[in-house]
Amino acid sequence: MYSIGQFAKMTGLTVRALRFYSEKGLLEPCFISDSGHRYYNDGSIETIQKIVTLKYLDYSLEEIEDLLRNGEQQLIESLMFQKLQLEKKRNQIDRVIASLDQAIEIGKRSEVIDTSIFLTVIFNLLKEDEQRDYWRSILPDELVDRLYDFFGMNIIEINQKYIDLANQLKQAYIQPPQDEYLKSLIEQLFSLIPQDLIEELVEVLKEYEDIQINEWLFPTPFTKEEEEWLMSQVERLGVYGGVDVE
């Protein structure tokens, strides 16, 4: 038999971890002396190997307890399910890494980094799939595909320009510039999306007068006051979609 200290050294675990597993009912000592000292045997080594292996495979302690109690009959089925879950996590991690790569490149190209604007851009990069699915529930698939195909081909350039323009518009809200300059900023902002796509999008959305955009899924770096000011300037200057409608 091995004392808890010897067993901890042998397995590379801490005494605290062994006591924790005991409290959770995963690894009971094979013997406890009258003085309360815990002892383990070779069978305990096999059990702790199973626990460590299953933890490495990302099983929760509750799932590990269930597997240890129910034996091998559930193991293969459980491992197949766990493999699917890990593949989903890997795909998610791959998407996050790709989004961060894009965000870093966008940040490098931007003249000024405003935290609220930059984090909004990163959020949109991470939530692109969910946002696409949301629009598919409202808009024709073909239009959604065209929009995201355009964004996909120009994602770094578009977001870099968006960051710079959003930052300048925030500054314009604080210190209003000349109308000609402000109008140019707004035109550039709207022209980030091709005019034909904007016009088609507007026509389709006319059918959904009561549509409520999910503000959590589609965040904006602008405050409510900034948004209201911006829309008032769009109307005042007669600009929509990068085109003077006067």
Disulfide bonds with the S-S distance in Angstrom:
none
